[in-house]
Amino acid sequence: MLQALLHKKIRTAENCDAIARQEDVITSLAFGLLELLPHDSGIGAWLSTLGLPKTASAKLDFWPGGDSKTEPDMLIKTPQFSALVEAKNGAEFGHLQLGREWNWLHAQCDAPFYLIVITRIPITVDAIHAQCVQDLNALGPKYAPPTHDQIRTTTWSTLGQVARRLPDQPHHIARLRDNLIDGLTMAGVVRPPFEGWPTPALRLEADPKWYRHV
């Protein structure tokens, strides 16, 4: 599936681009590849960009069992903490979504735990905190709302930054790196590295006369 998507073999190239931009597809593609890398250069490296405690290992659970109204995109469990990941690529949050997911996290995991929101365009911790508290107030008291320190916000581009730090050897690591960068680029959440403006080659006369004084 991954190679068919990256090589635009799913019906038409336009379909591939549209599929790659779907939030669930980006989540499975990006984090599925990141999970295959050594922890310190994959998931562990990404978690460190969020200022979370250093981890030795992590288990990823994609779309863990919620109910019909609560389906987090991913749950990360480490020996030090748990983190719920909500991934967005332009879509709005669902009705009371953050509040429902925070309650779900409380019910499923022991503290400490965090809420991570990943988006294409940067969003502040204050904005997510305010929305989550508003949702929880509407749902009614059940668990304590998150503190600001329990919330992390980031963008898809951080995954590209982690990938670009990976080495050219061994080959399988470089292959995972390239697939991750290609997938994020196809999804429109990272840009290819800037390699300069294309400029035509200049051809000067062997004995130019245009600069001579008459």
C-alpha positions as CSV (number, residue, x, y, z in Angstrom):
1,M,0.0,0.0,0.0
2,L,2.7,2.5,1.0
3,Q,4.8,2.0,-2.2
4,A,1.6,2.1,-4.4
5,L,0.7,5.4,-2.8
6,L,4.2,6.9,-3.1
7,H,4.5,5.8,-6.7
8,K,1.0,7.1,-7.5
9,K,-0.3,3.7,-8.6
10,I,-3.8,4.0,-6.9
11,R,-6.0,4.6,-9.9
12,T,-4.8,8.1,-10.7
13,A,-2.1,10.4,-9.4
14,E,-4.8,12.8,-8.2
15,N,-6.4,10.1,-6.1
16,C,-3.0,9.3,-4.5
17,D,-2.5,13.0,-3.5
18,A,-6.1,13.2,-2.1
19,I,-5.6,9.9,-0.2
20,A,-2.3,11.0,1.2
21,R,-3.8,14.2,2.6
22,Q,-6.3,12.3,4.7
23,E,-5.5,12.6,8.4
24,D,-5.8,8.9,9.2
25,V,-3.5,8.0,6.2
26,I,-0.9,10.6,7.2
27,T,-1.0,9.2,10.8
28,S,-0.6,5.6,9.8
29,L,2.1,6.4,7.2
30,A,4.2,8.8,9.2
31,F,4.1,7.1,12.6
32,G,4.0,3.6,11.1
33,L,7.4,4.3,9.5
34,L,8.7,6.1,12.5
35,E,7.9,3.1,14.7
36,L,10.2,0.9,12.5
37,L,13.2,3.1,13.2
38,P,15.4,2.7,16.3
39,H,13.7,4.3,19.2
40,D,16.3,7.0,19.9
41,S,16.2,8.2,16.3
42,G,12.5,7.6,15.6
43,I,9.7,7.9,18.1
44,G,12.0,8.8,20.9
45,A,13.6,11.6,18.9
46,W,10.2,13.0,18.0
47,L,9.0,12.9,21.6
48,S,12.1,14.8,22.7
49,T,11.1,17.7,20.3
50,L,8.0,18.1,22.5
51,G,10.0,18.5,25.7
52,L,8.7,15.2,27.1
53,P,10.8,13.0,29.5
54,K,13.4,10.9,27.8
55,T,12.2,7.4,27.0
56,A,13.9,4.1,26.3
57,S,11.0,2.5,24.4
58,A,7.5,3.2,23.3
59,K,4.4,1.3,22.1
60,L,2.1,2.8,19.6
61,D,-1.6,1.9,19.5
62,F,-3.4,3.3,16.5
63,W,-7.1,4.3,16.9
64,P,-7.4,2.6,20.3
65,G,-10.8,1.5,21.3
66,G,-13.0,4.4,22.2
67,D,-16.7,4.6,21.6
68,S,-18.5,5.9,18.5
69,K,-17.9,9.5,19.7
70,T,-14.4,9.1,21.0
71,E,-11.7,7.6,18.8
72,P,-8.2,9.0,19.5
73,D,-5.8,8.8,16.6
74,M,-3.0,7.2,18.6
75,L,-2.0,6.2,22.1
76,I,1.7,6.2,23.0
77,K,2.8,4.2,26.0
78,T,6.3,4.4,27.5
79,P,7.7,3.3,30.8
80,Q,7.7,6.9,31.9
81,F,4.3,8.2,30.7
82,S,1.4,7.8,28.3
83,A,0.3,10.3,25.6
84,L,-2.8,10.6,23.5
85,V,-2.2,11.9,20.0
86,E,-4.9,13.8,18.1
87,A,-3.8,14.5,14.5
88,K,-5.4,17.1,12.3
89,N,-4.6,18.3,8.7
90,G,-7.0,21.2,8.3
91,A,-10.2,19.6,9.8
92,E,-11.9,21.2,12.8
93,F,-12.2,19.4,16.1
94,G,-15.4,17.4,16.5
95,H,-18.1,18.2,18.9
96,L,-16.6,18.1,22.4
97,Q,-13.8,16.0,21.0
98,L,-10.9,17.2,23.1
99,G,-12.9,16.9,26.3
100,R,-14.1,13.3,25.5
101,E,-10.6,12.3,24.6
102,W,-9.2,13.7,27.8
103,N,-11.7,11.8,29.9
104,W,-10.9,8.6,27.9
105,L,-7.2,9.1,28.6
106,H,-7.9,9.5,32.3
107,A,-9.9,6.3,32.3
108,Q,-7.4,4.2,30.4
109,C,-4.0,5.3,31.7
110,D,-2.2,5.9,34.9
111,A,-0.5,9.3,35.4
112,P,1.6,10.9,34.2
113,F,-0.1,11.4,30.8
114,Y,-0.2,14.0,28.1
115,L,-2.4,15.2,25.3
116,I,-0.5,15.8,22.1
117,V,-2.2,17.7,19.2
118,I,-0.4,17.6,15.9
119,T,-1.5,20.0,13.1
120,R,-0.4,21.3,9.7
121,I,-0.6,25.0,10.9
122,P,0.8,25.8,14.4
123,I,-1.7,26.1,17.2
124,T,-0.9,27.2,20.7
125,V,-1.1,25.3,23.9
126,D,-3.4,28.0,25.3
127,A,-5.9,27.5,22.5
128,I,-6.0,23.7,23.0
129,H,-6.2,24.1,26.8
130,A,-9.1,26.6,26.5
131,Q,-11.0,24.3,24.1
132,C,-10.4,21.2,26.2
133,V,-11.6,23.0,29.4
134,Q,-14.7,24.3,27.5
135,D,-15.5,20.8,26.3
136,L,-15.1,19.3,29.8
137,N,-17.4,22.0,31.3
138,A,-20.0,21.1,28.8
139,L,-19.6,17.3,29.4
140,G,-20.0,17.8,33.2
141,P,-17.4,17.1,36.0
142,K,-15.7,13.7,35.7
143,Y,-12.0,14.2,35.9
144,A,-9.7,17.2,36.5
145,P,-9.0,19.3,33.4
146,P,-5.5,19.2,32.0
147,T,-2.8,21.7,33.1
148,H,-0.9,23.6,30.5
149,D,2.1,21.3,31.2
150,Q,0.0,18.2,30.2
151,I,-0.6,19.6,26.7
152,R,1.8,19.6,23.8
153,T,1.2,21.1,20.4
154,T,3.4,20.5,17.3
155,T,3.2,20.3,13.5
156,W,3.7,17.6,11.0
157,S,6.9,19.3,9.9
158,T,8.7,18.2,13.1
159,L,8.4,14.6,11.7
160,G,10.2,15.8,8.6
161,Q,12.9,17.4,10.7
162,V,13.4,14.1,12.6
163,A,13.6,12.2,9.3
164,R,16.1,14.5,7.7
165,R,18.5,14.0,10.6
166,L,18.7,10.2,9.8
167,P,22.0,9.0,8.2
168,D,22.5,7.5,4.7
169,Q,23.7,4.2,6.2
170,P,22.6,1.6,6.9
171,H,20.5,1.3,3.7
172,H,17.3,0.2,5.4
173,I,17.3,3.3,7.7
174,A,17.9,5.6,4.7
175,R,15.1,3.9,2.8
176,L,12.7,4.4,5.7
177,R,13.8,8.1,6.0
178,D,13.2,8.7,2.3
179,N,9.8,7.0,2.4
180,L,8.8,9.1,5.4
181,I,9.9,12.4,3.8
182,D,8.2,11.4,0.4
183,G,5.0,10.6,2.2
184,L,4.9,13.8,4.2
185,T,5.7,15.8,1.1
186,M,2.9,14.1,-0.9
187,A,0.5,14.8,2.0
188,G,1.5,18.5,1.6
189,V,2.6,18.9,5.3
190,V,6.3,19.3,4.5
191,R,8.1,21.0,1.6
192,P,11.0,19.6,-0.4
193,P,14.4,21.2,0.6
194,F,15.1,24.4,-1.3
195,E,17.8,23.8,-3.8
196,G,18.1,27.3,-5.3
197,W,16.4,29.0,-8.2
198,P,16.9,27.5,-11.6
199,T,19.1,29.7,-13.6
200,P,20.2,29.4,-17.2
201,A,23.9,28.9,-18.0
202,L,25.5,32.2,-19.1
203,R,27.5,32.3,-22.3
204,L,29.8,35.2,-22.6
205,E,31.7,36.2,-25.7
206,A,35.4,35.2,-25.8
207,D,36.3,38.8,-26.5
208,P,33.3,40.8,-25.3
209,K,33.0,44.3,-26.7
210,W,30.0,45.6,-24.8
211,Y,32.1,46.9,-21.9
212,R,34.8,48.6,-23.9
213,H,35.1,52.4,-23.9
214,V,34.7,53.9,-27.3
